[in-house]
Amino acid sequence: MTFICTINVFPLGWVRHIIFRETDLKDTSAITLPVAPTSNFIRNIIDEDNRINKWGGRVETRFPPEPNGYLHIGHAKSICLNFGLARDYKGVCHLRFDDTNPEKEEQEYVDSILDSVKWLGFDWGEHLHYSSDYFDKLYEFAEYLINQGKAYVDSLTIEEIRKQRGTLTKVGCNSPYRDRPVGENLDLFRRMKLGEFADGVHVLRAKISMLSPNINLRDPVIYRIRRVHHHRTGDQWCIYPMYDYTHCISDALENITHSICTLEFEDHRPLYDWILTQLKNIVPCHPQQIEFARLKLTYAVMSKRIMIELVEGRFVEGWDDPRMLTLSGLRRRGYTPESIRLFAERIGVSKADSWIDMGVLEDCLREDLNERAQRRIVVLKPLKLIIDNYPEGGEEECFAFNHPQKPEWGKRVVPLSKTLYIERDDFMEIPAKGYFRLAPGAEVRLRYAYIVKCVRVVKNASGEIEEIHCTYDPDTKSGTTGAKTRKVKGNIHWLSSKHAHKGEVRLYDRLFSHSHPDVSDRDYKALLNAHSKEIITAYIEFSLNEAQPEERFQFERNGYFVADRVDTKPGRPVFNRAVTLKDSWGKST
């Protein structure tokens, strides 16, 4: 379907009728890159479970973030995996907040996680849960374990417990409180709940074996006293369950079939299974824990501790700083949910740890934005170019495709006048070998316009180039019937000084200059890239002045950019560079 609309093309008040299709306007969200699900060992497990009817054909997964920070690109891999499996097997995926550590949790983090999962394109429907929803049940089950002789109250300090726990090569030793009678344990545990004891005086431990070769089975702590206000339950509780105890029970209460987590929890699986085995008579099911390798990305940190230090130390400008690999930071940088889902599918799922190059993530964004981003001209570092033989006060229309591979998206007008701005890098007074752009005596084509030849250079008192003068060949206009077809090697972009607008552009780069900042023997702070952000005033096409927050463009020859979702205001856009047109880091370390 097409229709005609009238727009003001130039500040001069010229009017031009331009034909658009409905898809020419702002919404390119319907564009998706087709991605077929890739087979992996987790899908193989589910396929076998379905074959033997283990769960009655049911697939129920969950994504269980801790609300103590913002989600990052590593979480995106898990989100795409868990929600993707539920989607492909016609099951459901739960979003469950593991909110058992109120000292570090905030509602801000809950809100940001909900927003990020939605932005990625996933919906939990009615399956939004919190571990705190189960605090009553968790307490009830703890008393059950005490009655079964499978848990006891220990009065050692945490430091004493740690010393008696042993090491990977030395077994632990029993606590002197391990054989307390059931009645005494119940009494102490109930008094812990009532707040009769100070923090750290007692803990509740599972009674397994201090001789186990798996250190996680050496009577792990499952409850501790913490007088901390909880963001959901307030001051109702002063004892809180530990993650390993809470997680498996939450899975069982929600009837999860496949509890998928990262590889560092592999050694915790025996404890997961032990707890559910002890509770088999009172929990609805025993989910299967499956581990996969977490994302390890070069030039990035995935440690929440380091991310918090970066934010609190003001090395970045908050959790949504476009240099951060949080999902909110990536979104503000200009990444699309489609590109992140493509990345998650492309890197796959395995049991083996491996490093993924940052370039893979960047290529996924380029691939996506190449399809959806309309083209515009922006001169980032301007140099004035004057066409000496162009008529004084003259101006004319040149036409550029909104997308060179999508002619149905139409064309736009790019006005030409006597004085232009070009990129400073597109002129070299003493050209290097293989340099085919503008130089004294050399010719280039002004993209969408004419061939010009440099005839003179004007410098200031300091010897810096202030402007260059050219002549143009009026018979070489691009797209004009009968124009000369002679070719030149150089082709540069430009803007008319009369019609261009000034706009703020932020040139973002990778936050770290080292490919492995969190495993290097140096302090990661010393590896921060001093050039990760540069703010410049550029000249932009006049139509970009009305760019809306999160509207994405390819700035021709300069990269993909997005109108900042926070700082862009009506008539005052701020553009962030999402990614260059190609990997500019090469093989740097």
C-alpha positions as CSV (number, residue, x, y, z in Angstrom):
1,M,0.0,0.0,0.0
2,T,1.3,3.5,-0.8
3,F,0.2,7.0,-0.1
4,I,1.4,10.5,-0.7
5,C,2.5,12.8,2.1
6,T,3.8,16.3,2.0
7,I,6.9,17.2,4.0
8,N,9.0,20.3,4.4
9,V,12.3,19.3,2.8
10,F,14.5,22.4,3.5
11,P,14.6,25.1,6.1
12,L,14.0,27.4,3.2
13,G,10.4,26.2,3.1
14,W,10.7,24.2,-0.1
15,V,8.0,21.6,-0.4
16,R,8.4,18.2,-2.0
17,H,5.9,15.3,-2.6
18,I,7.6,12.1,-1.8
19,I,6.2,8.6,-2.2
20,F,6.5,6.3,0.9
21,R,5.2,2.9,1.6
22,E,3.8,2.3,5.1
23,T,7.1,0.4,5.9
24,D,9.1,3.5,5.0
25,L,8.1,5.3,8.2
26,K,9.5,4.7,11.7
27,D,8.5,1.1,12.5
28,T,11.0,-1.4,11.2
29,S,10.4,-3.7,14.2
30,A,8.7,-6.3,12.0
31,I,12.1,-7.1,10.4
32,T,13.6,-10.2,11.9
33,L,16.5,-12.4,10.9
34,P,15.3,-16.0,10.6
35,V,17.1,-18.3,13.0
36,A,16.4,-22.0,13.2
37,P,16.8,-23.7,16.7
38,T,20.2,-25.4,16.8
39,S,20.4,-28.9,18.3
40,N,22.4,-29.2,21.5
41,F,22.8,-31.6,24.4
42,I,20.0,-30.0,26.4
43,R,17.5,-30.5,23.5
44,N,18.7,-34.0,23.2
45,I,18.0,-34.6,26.9
46,I,14.5,-33.1,26.5
47,D,13.8,-35.1,23.4
48,E,14.8,-38.4,25.2
49,D,12.6,-37.4,28.2
50,N,9.7,-36.8,25.8
51,R,10.3,-40.1,24.1
52,I,10.1,-42.1,27.3
53,N,7.2,-39.8,28.6
54,K,9.2,-38.9,31.7
55,W,7.3,-35.7,32.3
56,G,4.2,-36.6,30.4
57,G,5.5,-34.5,27.5
58,R,5.7,-31.4,29.7
59,V,8.6,-28.9,29.5
60,E,8.7,-26.3,32.2
61,T,11.9,-24.2,32.7
62,R,12.7,-21.2,34.7
63,F,15.0,-18.2,34.7
64,P,16.0,-17.3,38.4
65,P,17.9,-14.0,38.7
66,E,19.1,-12.5,41.9
67,P,17.7,-8.9,42.2
68,N,21.1,-7.6,43.3
69,G,22.2,-6.0,40.0
70,Y,21.3,-5.4,36.4
71,L,21.2,-8.3,33.9
72,H,24.1,-8.6,31.5
73,I,24.8,-10.3,28.2
74,G,25.6,-13.5,30.0
75,H,22.2,-13.6,31.5
76,A,20.8,-13.0,28.0
77,K,22.2,-16.4,27.0
78,S,20.4,-18.1,29.8
79,I,17.2,-16.1,29.2
80,C,17.1,-17.1,25.5
81,L,17.9,-20.7,26.3
82,N,15.2,-21.2,29.0
83,F,12.5,-19.2,27.3
84,G,13.5,-20.5,23.9
85,L,13.2,-24.2,25.1
86,A,9.8,-23.5,26.6
87,R,8.6,-21.8,23.4
88,D,9.9,-24.6,21.1
89,Y,8.5,-27.4,23.1
90,K,5.2,-25.6,23.7
91,G,5.9,-25.4,27.4
92,V,6.2,-22.5,29.9
93,C,9.2,-20.7,31.4
94,H,8.9,-19.1,34.8
95,L,10.6,-15.9,35.9
96,R,11.6,-16.3,39.5
97,F,13.5,-13.8,41.6
98,D,15.9,-15.5,44.0
99,D,15.4,-12.9,46.7
100,T,16.9,-14.6,49.7
101,N,19.7,-12.1,50.4
102,P,18.0,-8.9,51.4
103,E,21.3,-7.2,52.2
104,K,22.1,-6.8,48.5
105,E,18.6,-6.7,46.9
106,E,16.6,-3.7,45.8
107,Q,13.3,-3.0,44.0
108,E,15.3,-1.1,41.4
109,Y,17.0,-4.3,40.3
110,V,13.7,-6.2,40.2
111,D,12.2,-3.5,37.9
112,S,15.2,-3.5,35.6
113,I,15.2,-7.3,35.3
114,L,11.5,-7.3,34.4
115,D,12.1,-4.6,31.8
116,S,15.1,-6.3,30.3
117,V,13.4,-9.7,29.9
118,K,10.4,-8.1,28.3
119,W,12.7,-6.0,26.0
120,L,14.4,-9.2,24.8
121,G,11.0,-10.4,23.6
122,F,10.0,-12.9,26.2
123,D,6.8,-13.2,28.3
124,W,6.4,-15.2,31.5
125,G,2.6,-14.8,31.5
126,E,1.2,-15.8,34.9
127,H,4.5,-17.4,35.9
128,L,6.1,-14.6,37.8
129,H,7.4,-15.8,41.1
130,Y,9.7,-14.9,44.0
131,S,11.6,-17.2,46.4
132,S,10.1,-15.1,49.1
133,D,6.7,-16.4,48.1
134,Y,7.8,-19.7,49.6
135,F,9.3,-18.5,52.9
136,D,6.6,-20.2,54.9
137,K,7.0,-23.4,53.0
138,L,10.7,-23.3,53.2
139,Y,10.5,-22.9,57.0
140,E,8.0,-25.7,57.2
141,F,10.3,-28.0,55.3
142,A,13.3,-27.1,57.5
143,E,11.3,-28.2,60.5
144,Y,10.5,-31.4,58.6
145,L,14.2,-32.1,58.0
146,I,14.9,-31.5,61.7
147,N,12.2,-34.0,62.7
148,Q,13.7,-36.5,60.3
149,G,17.1,-36.1,61.9
150,K,18.5,-34.5,58.7
151,A,19.2,-31.0,60.0
152,Y,20.5,-29.4,63.2
153,V,21.1,-26.1,64.8
154,D,24.9,-25.3,65.0
155,S,26.2,-22.7,67.5
156,L,29.7,-22.4,66.0
157,T,30.6,-19.1,64.4
158,I,30.8,-18.9,60.6
159,E,34.6,-18.8,60.8
160,E,34.7,-21.9,63.0
161,I,32.4,-23.7,60.6
162,R,34.6,-22.8,57.7
163,K,37.7,-24.2,59.5
164,Q,36.0,-27.4,60.4
165,R,34.6,-27.8,56.9
166,G,38.0,-29.0,55.5
167,T,39.4,-28.4,52.0
168,L,39.3,-30.1,48.6
169,T,42.0,-32.4,49.8
170,K,41.2,-32.8,53.5
171,V,37.9,-34.0,54.9
172,G,35.9,-32.0,57.4
173,C,35.2,-32.8,61.1
174,N,31.9,-32.9,62.9
175,S,30.6,-29.9,64.8
176,P,30.2,-30.5,68.6
177,Y,26.5,-29.6,68.1
178,R,25.9,-32.1,65.4
179,D,24.2,-34.6,67.7
180,R,21.8,-32.2,69.4
181,P,18.5,-33.9,70.2
182,V,15.6,-33.2,67.7
183,G,13.6,-31.5,70.4
184,E,16.4,-29.1,71.2
185,N,17.0,-28.3,67.5
186,L,13.4,-27.6,67.0
187,D,13.2,-25.3,70.0
188,L,16.3,-23.4,69.0
189,F,15.2,-23.1,65.4
190,R,11.8,-21.7,66.4
191,R,13.4,-19.2,68.7
192,M,15.7,-18.2,65.9
193,K,12.6,-17.4,63.9
194,L,11.1,-15.4,66.7
195,G,14.2,-13.2,66.8
196,E,15.5,-14.3,70.3
197,F,19.2,-14.5,69.1
198,A,21.6,-12.0,67.6
199,D,22.9,-12.4,64.0
200,G,25.4,-15.2,63.7
201,V,24.7,-16.9,67.0
202,H,23.1,-19.9,65.4
203,V,22.7,-21.4,62.0
204,L,20.7,-24.4,60.7
205,R,22.8,-27.0,58.8
206,A,21.8,-30.0,56.8
207,K,23.1,-33.2,58.3
208,I,24.8,-35.1,55.5
209,S,28.4,-36.1,55.8
210,M,31.6,-34.2,56.8
211,L,33.6,-36.9,55.1
212,S,32.1,-36.4,51.7
213,P,34.6,-35.7,48.9
214,N,32.1,-33.1,47.7
215,I,32.7,-30.1,49.9
216,N,29.1,-28.9,49.2
217,L,27.8,-32.0,51.1
218,R,29.7,-31.3,54.3
219,D,26.7,-30.3,56.4
220,P,26.0,-27.1,54.4
221,V,24.3,-24.1,56.1
222,I,20.7,-23.8,55.0
223,Y,19.4,-21.0,57.3
224,R,21.1,-18.0,59.0
225,I,19.9,-15.1,61.1
226,R,19.8,-11.8,59.4
227,R,18.0,-8.8,60.8
228,V,17.6,-7.0,57.4
229,H,14.6,-5.4,55.9
230,H,13.4,-7.4,52.9
231,H,12.1,-5.4,49.9
232,R,9.0,-7.6,49.7
233,T,8.4,-9.2,53.1
234,G,9.5,-6.2,55.2
235,D,10.6,-7.2,58.7
236,Q,8.4,-10.3,58.9
237,W,11.5,-12.5,58.9
238,C,14.8,-12.4,60.7
239,I,16.0,-15.8,59.4
240,Y,16.6,-16.3,55.7
241,P,17.2,-19.6,53.7
242,M,20.4,-20.1,51.7
243,Y,20.3,-20.3,47.9
244,D,21.1,-24.0,47.6
245,Y,18.3,-25.0,49.9
246,T,15.8,-22.5,48.4
247,H,16.5,-23.1,44.8
248,C,15.7,-26.8,44.5
249,I,12.6,-26.5,46.6
250,S,11.3,-23.5,44.6
251,D,11.8,-25.6,41.4
252,A,9.9,-28.5,42.9
253,L,7.0,-26.3,44.2
254,E,6.7,-24.8,40.7
255,N,6.7,-28.2,39.0
256,I,9.8,-27.3,36.9
257,T,10.9,-30.2,34.7
258,H,14.4,-29.1,33.6
259,S,16.3,-26.8,36.0
260,I,19.0,-25.4,33.7
261,C,21.9,-23.5,35.2
262,T,25.5,-22.7,34.5
263,L,28.5,-25.1,34.9
264,E,29.7,-23.7,38.3
265,F,26.6,-25.3,39.8
266,E,27.6,-28.8,38.7
267,D,29.2,-29.6,42.0
268,H,26.0,-28.3,43.8
269,R,23.8,-30.8,41.9
270,P,24.3,-33.6,44.6
271,L,23.0,-31.2,47.2
272,Y,20.1,-30.2,45.0
273,D,19.2,-33.9,44.6
274,W,19.8,-34.7,48.3
275,I,17.4,-32.1,49.6
276,L,14.6,-33.1,47.2
277,T,15.2,-36.8,48.1
278,Q,14.7,-36.0,51.8
279,L,11.5,-34.1,51.0
280,K,10.2,-36.5,48.4
281,N,7.0,-37.2,50.4
282,I,6.0,-33.6,50.7
283,V,7.1,-31.8,47.4
284,P,5.3,-32.3,44.1
285,C,8.2,-33.4,42.0
286,H,12.0,-33.7,41.7
287,P,13.2,-31.6,38.7
288,Q,16.4,-32.5,36.8
289,Q,19.3,-30.1,37.1
290,I,21.3,-29.6,33.9
291,E,24.4,-27.5,33.6
292,F,25.8,-25.7,30.6
293,A,28.9,-23.5,30.1
294,R,28.4,-19.8,30.9
295,L,29.2,-17.1,28.4
296,K,32.9,-15.9,28.4
297,L,33.3,-12.9,26.2
298,T,36.5,-11.1,25.3
299,Y,36.9,-7.4,26.2
300,A,34.2,-7.8,28.9
301,V,33.6,-8.6,32.5
302,M,30.7,-10.7,33.7
303,S,31.4,-10.5,37.4
304,K,28.5,-8.7,39.2
305,R,31.0,-7.6,41.8
306,I,33.2,-5.8,39.3
307,M,30.1,-4.3,37.6
308,I,29.0,-2.9,40.9
309,E,32.5,-1.5,41.5
310,L,32.5,0.2,38.1
311,V,29.2,1.8,38.8
312,E,29.9,2.8,42.4
313,G,33.4,4.0,41.6
314,R,32.0,6.1,38.8
315,F,34.2,4.5,36.2
316,V,31.0,4.4,34.1
317,E,27.9,6.5,34.3
318,G,25.5,4.0,35.8
319,W,24.2,0.5,35.0
320,D,22.8,1.7,31.6
321,D,26.1,3.3,30.5
322,P,26.3,2.3,26.8
323,R,29.8,0.9,27.4
324,M,28.5,-1.6,30.0
325,L,27.4,-5.0,28.8
326,T,24.3,-4.9,30.9
327,L,21.1,-5.4,28.8
328,S,20.1,-1.9,29.7
329,G,23.5,-0.6,28.6
330,L,23.4,-2.6,25.4
331,R,19.9,-1.3,24.7
332,R,21.0,2.3,25.2
333,R,24.1,1.6,23.0
334,G,21.7,0.7,20.1
335,Y,21.6,-3.1,20.3
336,T,18.4,-4.7,19.2
337,P,16.7,-7.6,21.0
338,E,16.8,-9.4,17.7
339,S,20.6,-9.1,17.5
340,I,21.1,-10.4,21.0
341,R,18.8,-13.4,20.4
342,L,20.7,-14.0,17.1
343,F,24.0,-13.9,19.2
344,A,22.6,-16.4,21.7
345,E,21.6,-18.8,19.0
346,R,24.8,-18.4,17.1
347,I,27.2,-19.1,20.0
348,G,25.2,-22.2,20.9
349,V,25.1,-24.3,24.1
350,S,27.7,-26.7,25.3
351,K,29.3,-28.3,28.4
352,A,32.8,-27.0,27.6
353,D,34.0,-23.6,28.6
354,S,35.2,-21.5,25.7
355,W,35.8,-17.8,24.8
356,I,33.6,-16.0,22.4
357,D,35.2,-13.0,20.6
358,M,33.4,-9.7,21.1
359,G,33.4,-9.4,17.3
360,V,30.7,-12.1,17.1
361,L,28.3,-10.0,19.2
362,E,29.1,-6.9,17.1
363,D,28.6,-8.8,13.9
364,C,25.2,-9.9,15.0
365,L,24.2,-6.3,15.5
366,R,25.6,-5.3,12.1
367,E,23.7,-8.1,10.4
368,D,20.5,-7.0,12.1
369,L,20.9,-3.3,11.6
370,N,22.0,-3.7,8.0
371,E,18.4,-4.9,7.4
372,R,16.4,-2.5,9.5
373,A,18.4,0.8,9.7
374,Q,17.6,3.6,7.2
375,R,20.7,5.4,5.8
376,R,21.6,9.0,6.7
377,I,24.6,11.3,6.1
378,V,26.5,12.6,9.1
379,V,29.8,14.4,9.0
380,L,31.5,13.5,12.3
381,K,34.7,15.6,12.0
382,P,33.9,18.3,9.5
383,L,36.2,20.1,7.1
384,K,34.8,22.9,4.9
385,L,34.8,22.3,1.2
386,I,34.0,25.2,-1.2
387,I,33.1,24.5,-4.8
388,D,34.6,27.6,-6.6
389,N,32.7,27.3,-9.8
390,Y,29.3,26.5,-8.3
391,P,26.9,29.5,-8.6
392,E,26.8,31.8,-5.7
393,G,23.5,31.2,-3.8
394,G,22.8,28.2,-5.9
395,E,21.4,25.0,-4.5
396,E,19.8,21.9,-6.0
397,E,18.4,18.5,-5.0
398,C,20.3,15.3,-5.0
399,F,18.6,12.0,-4.1
400,A,19.7,9.2,-1.9
401,F,18.0,5.9,-1.2
402,N,16.8,5.4,2.4
403,H,18.2,1.8,2.0
404,P,20.3,0.8,-1.0
405,Q,19.0,-2.8,-1.0
406,K,15.4,-1.8,-0.4
407,P,14.2,0.6,-3.1
408,E,10.7,0.2,-1.9
409,W,11.7,2.3,1.1
410,G,12.0,5.3,-1.2
411,K,14.5,8.1,-1.6
412,R,15.1,11.3,0.3
413,V,16.4,14.7,-0.8
414,V,20.0,15.7,0.1
415,P,20.4,19.4,-0.9
416,L,23.6,20.6,-2.5
417,S,25.1,24.1,-2.3
418,K,28.4,25.9,-2.9
419,T,29.8,25.3,0.6
420,L,29.9,21.8,2.0
421,Y,31.2,19.8,4.9
422,I,33.2,16.6,4.4
423,E,35.0,14.3,6.8
424,R,38.5,15.6,7.7
425,D,39.8,12.1,7.1
426,D,38.6,12.3,3.5
427,F,41.3,14.8,2.7
428,M,45.1,14.3,2.9
429,E,47.5,17.0,1.8
430,I,50.2,14.4,1.1
431,P,48.3,11.3,0.3
432,A,49.7,7.9,1.4
433,K,50.0,5.0,-1.0
434,G,46.6,3.6,-1.8
435,Y,44.8,6.7,-0.6
436,F,42.0,7.3,-3.1
437,R,40.1,10.1,-1.4
438,L,40.6,13.8,-1.9
439,A,44.0,15.4,-2.2
440,P,45.5,18.4,-4.0
441,G,44.9,17.8,-7.8
442,A,42.9,14.6,-7.1
443,E,39.3,13.9,-8.1
444,V,36.6,12.2,-6.1
445,R,32.9,11.8,-6.5
446,L,30.6,13.5,-4.0
447,R,28.2,10.7,-3.3
448,Y,24.8,11.3,-5.0
449,A,26.3,14.4,-6.7
450,Y,29.2,15.4,-8.8
451,I,32.9,14.7,-9.4
452,V,35.0,17.4,-7.8
453,K,38.7,18.2,-8.1
454,C,40.8,19.9,-5.3
455,V,42.5,23.0,-6.6
456,R,43.5,24.9,-3.4
457,V,44.1,24.5,0.3
458,V,43.6,27.3,2.9
459,K,45.4,27.1,6.2
460,N,45.3,29.2,9.3
461,A,48.3,30.9,11.1
462,S,49.1,27.6,12.9
463,G,49.3,25.7,9.6
464,E,46.1,23.8,10.2
465,I,43.9,23.2,7.2
466,E,40.7,25.4,7.5
467,E,39.1,24.8,4.1
468,I,39.7,23.2,0.7
469,H,38.6,24.6,-2.6
470,C,37.4,22.5,-5.5
471,T,35.9,22.7,-8.9
472,Y,33.1,20.4,-10.0
473,D,32.2,18.9,-13.3
474,P,28.6,19.8,-14.0
475,D,28.1,16.9,-16.4
476,T,28.7,14.2,-13.9
477,K,25.8,14.3,-11.5
478,S,24.8,10.9,-10.2
479,G,21.5,9.5,-11.4
480,T,21.1,12.1,-14.1
481,T,20.2,10.9,-17.5
482,G,23.0,11.6,-20.0
483,A,25.6,12.3,-17.3
484,K,29.2,11.5,-18.1
485,T,30.0,8.0,-17.1
486,R,33.7,8.5,-16.3
487,K,34.7,7.0,-13.0
488,V,37.0,8.0,-10.2
489,K,38.2,5.7,-7.4
490,G,37.2,7.9,-4.5
491,N,33.6,8.4,-3.3
492,I,33.0,10.5,-0.2
493,H,29.9,11.8,1.7
494,W,29.1,15.4,2.4
495,L,26.5,17.8,3.7
496,S,25.5,21.3,2.5
497,S,26.6,23.8,5.2
498,K,23.4,25.7,4.6
499,H,21.1,22.8,5.3
500,A,23.0,20.7,7.9
501,H,22.2,20.9,11.6
502,K,24.5,20.5,14.5
503,G,24.0,17.4,16.7
504,E,25.7,15.7,19.6
505,V,27.3,12.4,18.7
506,R,28.9,10.0,21.3
507,L,31.5,7.7,19.8
508,Y,31.5,4.7,22.1
509,D,34.1,1.9,22.0
510,R,34.9,-1.1,24.1
511,L,35.2,-0.4,27.8
512,F,38.4,-2.4,28.2
513,S,41.6,-2.3,26.0
514,H,42.6,-5.9,27.0
515,S,40.9,-8.9,25.7
516,H,40.7,-10.7,29.1
517,P,40.4,-7.9,31.7
518,D,39.0,-10.1,34.5
519,V,41.6,-12.9,34.2
520,S,44.7,-10.8,33.6
521,D,47.2,-10.6,36.5
522,R,46.8,-6.9,36.3
523,D,44.2,-4.7,38.1
524,Y,41.2,-4.6,35.7
525,K,40.9,-0.8,36.4
526,A,44.3,-0.3,34.8
527,L,42.9,-2.0,31.6
528,L,40.0,0.5,31.1
529,N,40.0,2.0,27.6
530,A,40.7,5.7,28.0
531,H,39.1,6.3,24.6
532,S,35.9,4.3,25.2
533,K,33.8,7.5,25.0
534,E,34.3,10.6,22.9
535,I,31.6,13.3,22.6
536,I,31.7,15.4,19.5
537,T,29.5,18.0,17.7
538,A,28.8,16.7,14.2
539,Y,26.8,18.0,11.3
540,I,23.7,15.9,10.6
541,E,21.1,15.7,7.9
542,F,18.2,18.0,8.7
543,S,15.7,15.1,8.9
544,L,17.8,13.6,11.8
545,N,16.8,16.6,13.9
546,E,13.4,14.9,14.4
547,A,14.9,11.5,15.3
548,Q,12.9,9.7,18.1
549,P,14.5,7.9,21.0
550,E,15.9,4.5,20.0
551,E,15.5,5.2,16.3
552,R,18.4,3.5,14.6
553,F,20.3,4.6,11.5
554,Q,23.4,3.8,9.5
555,F,25.4,6.9,9.2
556,E,26.9,6.3,5.8
557,R,30.6,5.2,5.9
558,N,30.7,5.8,9.7
559,G,28.7,3.0,11.4
560,Y,25.4,2.3,13.0
561,F,24.0,4.9,15.5
562,V,20.9,5.2,17.7
563,A,19.1,8.2,19.2
564,D,19.8,8.0,22.9
565,R,16.7,6.8,24.7
566,V,17.5,9.0,27.8
567,D,19.0,12.2,26.5
568,T,17.2,12.7,23.1
569,K,14.6,15.4,23.3
570,P,12.3,16.8,20.7
571,G,14.4,18.7,18.1
572,R,17.6,17.9,20.1
573,P,18.8,14.4,19.3
574,V,21.8,12.7,20.9
575,F,23.3,9.9,18.9
576,N,25.2,6.9,20.3
577,R,27.5,4.9,18.1
578,A,26.3,1.3,18.4
579,V,29.0,-0.3,16.3
580,T,31.3,0.5,13.4
581,L,30.6,-0.8,9.9
582,K,33.4,-3.4,10.4
583,D,35.5,-4.7,13.2
584,S,38.0,-1.9,13.8
585,W,39.9,-3.8,16.5
586,G,41.4,-6.4,14.2
587,K,43.7,-8.7,16.0
588,S,44.6,-6.3,18.9
589,T,45.1,-7.8,22.3
